Amino acid sequence: MTTSDMIIQLCEKLSISIEEISRRIGQSPQNFNKKLKRNTVSLDELMAIEDVLGVTFE
């Protein structure tokens, strides 16, 4: 499972859109969607998602 897949599953589980997460971490939805499609989400972005959603990636 890729990092992008984990983020998408987490969004579905928490009933939050990708667009909402991207806004909360300070990115445009278009840019973040491109990163998900290319699986190029950085470690800093993952840490920001953890903080915003109160979860931990392992």
Summary of the structure (lengths in Angstrom):
residues: 58
radius of gyration: 10.0
end to end distance: 12.2
largest distance: 26.2
contacts: 140
relative contact order: 0.19
helix: 69%
strand: 0%
